[in-house]
């Protein structure tokens, strides 16, 4: 089969067809999908029978697989669901979720994440991806100069509502400061690296200026012209570049089944 790459939207994303993940991939295929990923930031492969091995095979093209943080689990997969699953590592998530970068609150956020859809509701629960390179490139020269060199505190507390921006910061919960403008280590492109869910404060400025800057950047990230919205169907495998795309989840009925299999990829480079 011959690989075919089709753009999903003007903002970002490409669908790959002609890829067989049931066996080892050829070098020309791995080269092609890596370049497509750098070009389009989000990749979609439709495979209604994708095994855990097939998902891991695909992820391994992009780097080393990250294990789960739980010391009681050797699994490489986390199941994102709206209810607990016995004997499986499960993240229970309900309804809407604000835009965020995975693990932005840690020193070394993951390079990429994947989700494979096992069960999805008929309506809602879509994943929106914002192309934050495009966000940066649309900024005025004045804004770019204002943001250059600044950092922001990113924070996340698993013990509170993980889908909404917190009102207060627990000093003992995970948090880390990163540059507001991040440079991609492979493409050299700059992107805006803040998000409404986790970015709490611009360092080195007063609270009013911090709020002004963040609200402006959040509105740019959430502008529909920068967003690809993925409407899930069963058997979709989606991989995104966590270094330059923020993502969010739209509302869905929590009584409707939603189950996705998640695997992440370690970043061998520091945040630049």
N, C-alpha and C positions, 0 to 999 in steps of 0.2 A: 504494500500500500504506500501511496505517496502522501507526505504531509501536506496539509492545506491549512493556511492561516487566514482567518476572516475577521476583520474589525467588528467589534460589538457596539461601539458608539464613537462619537467624535471626541469624547472626553478621555476614554481609556478602554482597555480590554480587547482581547482577541480570542476567538474560538479556534481550537486546533482539532482537525479531523485527520483520519488516516493513521492514528497512533494506537498501537497494540500494547497495552500495559500488562498483558498476561505472560509476557516473556521478556527477556533482557532486551534493552533498547540498543539500536545501532548508533554508532558515533555520529553519523550524519543527522540522525533524528535528535539526539541530545544537543548537538550544536544548534540545530534549528529551533528547538523549543527554548533554549537558553537565550538566544538572540531575540526571539519573539517576546520573551518575558521582559527583557531590558527595553525593548521598543514600546511595548503596550502595557506593562506593569501588572496586568491581571490576565490570567489564562484560564480558559474554560475547556474542559474535556468532558464529553458526555459518554458515560459508560455505566449501564444499568446493572452490571454484575462485577463491579470493581472490588477486588479483595483487599484486605489489609496489606498483603504483600505487594499488590499492584500500586496502591497508594504510596507505600514506602519506596517502591522502585521509582516512581515519578518524582517524589520529593528528593531522593538521593541525587538526582541530576543537578540540583541547585545547591547542595551542601550537606553538612553533617546533620543528621536528625537529632532533635532535642528530646531528651527524656522528660518525664513528668517530674514536677518538683516534690511530689509526695515520696517520702522515704519508704513508704510501705508498698509502693508499686514499681514494677519494672516495665510497665506498659509504655509504649511510645505514643499511644493514642488516647485522646480525651474525647468522651462522647458529650456533645452539647445537646441538652434535652430540656424539656419542661417538667421532667420528673426524674427522681432517682432511679438508677438502674442497678439492681443487685449484682454484686461481684464485678462491676465495671467502674472505672474512673469516670465520674460524671460531673459536669458543670451544669447545674440547674439554672436556666435563664428564662425569664418570662417577659413577654411584651417587647416594647420598644427599647433600644439602647442607643445612647448618644455616640457621636463620632469619636473615634479613638484610634491610637496606634497600639498594637499589642505590646505589653510589657514596657511601655514608655516610662514607667515608674522605676525601672531597674537600670543598673549601670550598662548592661549589655542586652538591649532588646533583641528579639529574634529577627533574623533576616527576612524570613517569609513565613506565611501560614497557609495551610490548606484546609478546606472543608469539603467533605463528601456527603451528599444528602441521601439519607436512608428513608426518612419519612418527612414530608413537608405538608403544611396546611394548604388548603385550596386557595386561600387568600391571606396576604400579609406575610410577615416574617422575611421580607426581602432584605438583601444585603446591599447597601449603597457604598460605593467606593469613590473617594475624592482624589483626583490627580493633583497632588500637592506640589508637583513641579510646575504644572500649569498655573496653580495659584500664585506661586512665587513669580513666574514670568509675567503675570498680569499686573503685578505691583508697580506703582510709580517709582521712579528713581529716588524720590524723596523718602518713600516708605522703605525701600531697600536699604538706603543709607541709615535710616533710623533704627532698623532692626539688626544691622550687621554687628556681630560681636556680642549681642545680648543673649542671655540664657534664661530659662524658665524652669520652675519647679513643677515636676510631674508627680502625681500622688494617686494611690489606689488602695482602697481598704476592702478586702474580701468579706469582712464581717458586717458591712453596711450594704445598702442597695447597690449592687455592682453596675446597674444600668443607668444611674443618674449621678449628676455632679454633686459631690458632698457639700454640706454647709460648713463643716469644720474639718480641721486636719488633726488627726491623731499622730503625735510625734513618734509613736512606736510602729506605725503602719508603713508599708513600703513607699519610698519616695526617692527621687533623684532629679538633679538638674541637668538639662541638655541644651545645646544651642537651639535658638529659635529657627535659625536658617541652617539646614543640614545639607552637606555635600555628599552626593552619591559616590561611593568609592569606585564603581565600575564605569559609570557614564560621565561623571564629573558634573552632572546637572544639580542645581540647587533646588531645595524644596522647603516649604514651610512646615516645621516640625513642632506644632502645638495641636491640642485637641480639646474640645469642650468637656469631655468626660474627666480627663485626668490633669490637664494643665491648670494649676491653681494661681500662679503668681509669676510675673516678670521680675527677675532679680535686679536689684540696683535702682529701682524707680519707686515712686510712691504708689499707694494703692489706687488712687484715681487714674494715674497714667497707665498702670498695669491693666486695670479694667478696660480702659479705652482701647489699648493695643490689642488685648485678647479678644474683645468683642468684635473689633474690626476683622481680625484674622479668622475668627470662628465663622463670621458671616461669609467671608471669601471661600473658606473650605466647604461650607454648606450651600454655596451657590450652585444651582442645578446645572449650569453650563460646565462645571468642573466634575460632574458626577456621572458615573455609570451605575445604574440600579439593576442588580441581578435578581430576576424573579426565578426562584428555585423550582426545578422539577426533579423528581426522583432520579438518582443516578448522575447528578452533576458533580464534577470535581472542579473546584475553583482554587487557584493559587494566586496570592497577591504579594507584591513587594512591600514589605512592612517598613521599609526605609523611606518610602516616598508616597505611600497611599494610606490615607486614613479611611476607616470604615465604620458603618453604623447599621443598626437593624431597625426595620419598620415594625410597627405594632402588628400583633396577631392575636387571635383568640387563644388564651392559655389553656383552654379545654381541648384544643385541637392538637394532635400529635405533631411534634417537630423534633427530629433526631438527626444530628449530623456528626460525622466522625472527623475529628480534628488532629492534625499533625503539624508540628512546627519545625523550622530549620534554623540552626544556630548561625549567628553572624560571626565570621572570623575577623571582621574589622571593627574597630571602635567607632562610635558615633563621631562623624566629622562635621 
